[in-house]
């Protein structure tokens, strides 16, 4: 008897210093960890990427955003189905949305 094919598990990455993000398959808590997480998934499809702007202390999501912008500028944008920005910082969140949308990423504000 043949087994039914198993659908691949969705890759849902989160970068947030506090929220548990229960749907995420991997979570980074700092911008440095976030950059490493994206680099680990450089050549694979990411179904969803959840971003928080403020990551504790002086840390923000902007190093991750810069990495994504540079990848797009160099003609190799990260392959991401949807980017969700779930920050309580409205100005920071809007900056992230505008920056990533400018480079063709499918991005929107969301509630985590």
Short mmCIF file of the C-alpha atoms (twelve columns), coordinates in Angstrom:
data_MODEL
# 
_entry.id   MODEL 
# 
loop_
_atom_site.group_PDB 
_atom_site.id 
_atom_site.type_symbol 
_atom_site.label_atom_id 
_atom_site.label_alt_id 
_atom_site.label_comp_id 
_atom_site.label_asym_id 
_atom_site.label_seq_id 
_atom_site.Cartn_x 
_atom_site.Cartn_y 
_atom_site.Cartn_z 
_atom_site.pdbx_PDB_model_num 
ATOM 1   C CA . UNK A 1   0.000  0.000  0.000  1 
ATOM 2   C CA . UNK A 2   1.369  3.401  -1.015 1 
ATOM 3   C CA . UNK A 3   1.694  6.141  1.558  1 
ATOM 4   C CA . UNK A 4   0.141  9.474  0.715  1 
ATOM 5   C CA . UNK A 5   2.734  12.143 -0.077 1 
ATOM 6   C CA . UNK A 6   3.489  14.389 2.863  1 
ATOM 7   C CA . UNK A 7   3.121  18.084 2.196  1 
ATOM 8   C CA . UNK A 8   6.253  20.021 3.104  1 
ATOM 9   C CA . UNK A 9   5.973  21.964 6.337  1 
ATOM 10  C CA . UNK A 10  5.552  25.685 5.839  1 
ATOM 11  C CA . UNK A 11  8.577  27.805 6.724  1 
ATOM 12  C CA . UNK A 12  7.376  30.588 8.994  1 
ATOM 13  C CA . UNK A 13  10.119 32.749 10.487 1 
ATOM 14  C CA . UNK A 14  9.677  35.339 13.205 1 
ATOM 15  C CA . UNK A 15  11.957 38.071 14.469 1 
ATOM 16  C CA . UNK A 16  10.621 39.438 17.743 1 
ATOM 17  C CA . UNK A 17  12.184 39.990 21.153 1 
ATOM 18  C CA . UNK A 18  9.111  39.119 23.239 1 
ATOM 19  C CA . UNK A 19  6.161  37.542 21.431 1 
ATOM 20  C CA . UNK A 20  5.958  33.740 21.328 1 
ATOM 21  C CA . UNK A 21  4.695  33.632 17.675 1 
ATOM 22  C CA . UNK A 22  3.178  30.143 17.991 1 
ATOM 23  C CA . UNK A 23  2.908  29.572 14.209 1 
ATOM 24  C CA . UNK A 24  6.601  30.290 13.633 1 
ATOM 25  C CA . UNK A 25  8.859  27.354 12.846 1 
ATOM 26  C CA . UNK A 26  11.908 29.423 13.946 1 
ATOM 27  C CA . UNK A 27  12.209 32.621 16.003 1 
ATOM 28  C CA . UNK A 28  15.088 35.073 16.315 1 
ATOM 29  C CA . UNK A 29  15.133 37.439 19.290 1 
ATOM 30  C CA . UNK A 30  17.661 40.046 18.080 1 
ATOM 31  C CA . UNK A 31  18.504 41.696 14.774 1 
ATOM 32  C CA . UNK A 32  21.800 39.785 14.690 1 
ATOM 33  C CA . UNK A 33  19.960 36.461 15.118 1 
ATOM 34  C CA . UNK A 34  17.439 37.639 12.508 1 
ATOM 35  C CA . UNK A 35  20.144 38.298 9.933  1 
ATOM 36  C CA . UNK A 36  21.629 34.842 10.621 1 
ATOM 37  C CA . UNK A 37  18.188 33.232 10.342 1 
ATOM 38  C CA . UNK A 38  17.534 34.829 6.954  1 
ATOM 39  C CA . UNK A 39  21.014 33.901 5.724  1 
ATOM 40  C CA . UNK A 40  20.334 30.267 6.698  1 
ATOM 41  C CA . UNK A 41  17.241 30.371 4.476  1 
ATOM 42  C CA . UNK A 42  18.923 32.311 1.650  1 
ATOM 43  C CA . UNK A 43  18.271 29.740 -1.048 1 
ATOM 44  C CA . UNK A 44  14.923 28.394 0.123  1 
ATOM 45  C CA . UNK A 45  11.368 29.673 0.034  1 
ATOM 46  C CA . UNK A 46  10.046 31.336 3.190  1 
ATOM 47  C CA . UNK A 47  6.266  31.147 3.373  1 
ATOM 48  C CA . UNK A 48  5.896  33.901 5.981  1 
ATOM 49  C CA . UNK A 49  8.256  36.306 7.714  1 
ATOM 50  C CA . UNK A 50  7.000  38.098 10.848 1 
ATOM 51  C CA . UNK A 51  8.894  41.228 11.888 1 
ATOM 52  C CA . UNK A 52  8.760  43.373 15.012 1 
ATOM 53  C CA . UNK A 53  10.409 46.794 14.769 1 
ATOM 54  C CA . UNK A 54  11.669 47.275 18.344 1 
ATOM 55  C CA . UNK A 55  13.805 44.368 19.558 1 
ATOM 56  C CA . UNK A 56  14.766 45.568 23.022 1 
ATOM 57  C CA . UNK A 57  17.157 48.301 24.103 1 
ATOM 58  C CA . UNK A 58  18.615 50.061 21.090 1 
ATOM 59  C CA . UNK A 59  18.124 47.046 18.790 1 
ATOM 60  C CA . UNK A 60  15.657 47.319 15.914 1 
ATOM 61  C CA . UNK A 61  14.698 45.261 12.869 1 
ATOM 62  C CA . UNK A 62  16.514 47.664 10.533 1 
ATOM 63  C CA . UNK A 63  19.661 45.488 10.002 1 
ATOM 64  C CA . UNK A 64  17.309 42.743 8.747  1 
ATOM 65  C CA . UNK A 65  15.476 45.234 6.507  1 
ATOM 66  C CA . UNK A 66  18.812 46.468 5.143  1 
ATOM 67  C CA . UNK A 67  19.856 42.882 4.345  1 
ATOM 68  C CA . UNK A 68  16.584 42.334 2.474  1 
ATOM 69  C CA . UNK A 69  16.913 45.640 0.587  1 
ATOM 70  C CA . UNK A 70  20.500 44.883 -0.439 1 
ATOM 71  C CA . UNK A 71  19.505 41.422 -1.637 1 
ATOM 72  C CA . UNK A 72  16.791 42.948 -3.825 1 
ATOM 73  C CA . UNK A 73  19.135 45.677 -5.073 1 
ATOM 74  C CA . UNK A 74  21.615 42.970 -6.115 1 
ATOM 75  C CA . UNK A 75  18.914 41.114 -8.052 1 
ATOM 76  C CA . UNK A 76  18.576 38.264 -5.534 1 
ATOM 77  C CA . UNK A 77  15.671 39.179 -3.271 1 
ATOM 78  C CA . UNK A 78  14.757 36.692 -0.593 1 
ATOM 79  C CA . UNK A 79  11.926 34.429 -1.776 1 
ATOM 80  C CA . UNK A 80  9.192  35.213 0.736  1 
ATOM 81  C CA . UNK A 81  5.472  34.596 0.271  1 
ATOM 82  C CA . UNK A 82  4.409  37.351 2.692  1 
ATOM 83  C CA . UNK A 83  6.078  39.660 5.202  1 
ATOM 84  C CA . UNK A 84  4.000  40.739 8.194  1 
ATOM 85  C CA . UNK A 85  5.064  43.688 10.355 1 
ATOM 86  C CA . UNK A 86  3.482  43.387 13.799 1 
ATOM 87  C CA . UNK A 87  5.102  46.195 15.761 1 
ATOM 88  C CA . UNK A 88  3.491  48.354 18.441 1 
ATOM 89  C CA . UNK A 89  5.666  51.195 17.090 1 
ATOM 90  C CA . UNK A 90  3.522  52.722 14.306 1 
ATOM 91  C CA . UNK A 91  6.256  54.934 12.845 1 
ATOM 92  C CA . UNK A 92  8.839  52.138 12.870 1 
ATOM 93  C CA . UNK A 93  6.353  49.672 11.396 1 
ATOM 94  C CA . UNK A 94  5.415  52.047 8.592  1 
ATOM 95  C CA . UNK A 95  9.101  52.603 7.795  1 
ATOM 96  C CA . UNK A 96  9.604  48.834 7.469  1 
ATOM 97  C CA . UNK A 97  6.498  48.400 5.306  1 
ATOM 98  C CA . UNK A 98  7.484  51.255 2.978  1 
ATOM 99  C CA . UNK A 99  11.109 50.128 2.716  1 
ATOM 100 C CA . UNK A 100 10.303 46.526 1.851  1 
ATOM 101 C CA . UNK A 101 7.375  47.328 -0.457 1 
ATOM 102 C CA . UNK A 102 9.682  49.613 -2.437 1 
ATOM 103 C CA . UNK A 103 11.813 46.561 -3.265 1 
ATOM 104 C CA . UNK A 104 8.897  44.383 -4.306 1 
ATOM 105 C CA . UNK A 105 8.374  42.337 -1.151 1 
ATOM 106 C CA . UNK A 106 4.749  41.487 -0.348 1 
ATOM 107 C CA . UNK A 107 4.488  43.231 3.008  1 
ATOM 108 C CA . UNK A 108 1.716  44.506 5.252  1 
ATOM 109 C CA . UNK A 109 0.903  45.486 8.812  1 
ATOM 110 C CA . UNK A 110 -0.535 42.723 10.956 1 
ATOM 111 C CA . UNK A 111 -1.357 41.714 14.498 1 
ATOM 112 C CA . UNK A 112 0.706  38.886 15.967 1 
# 
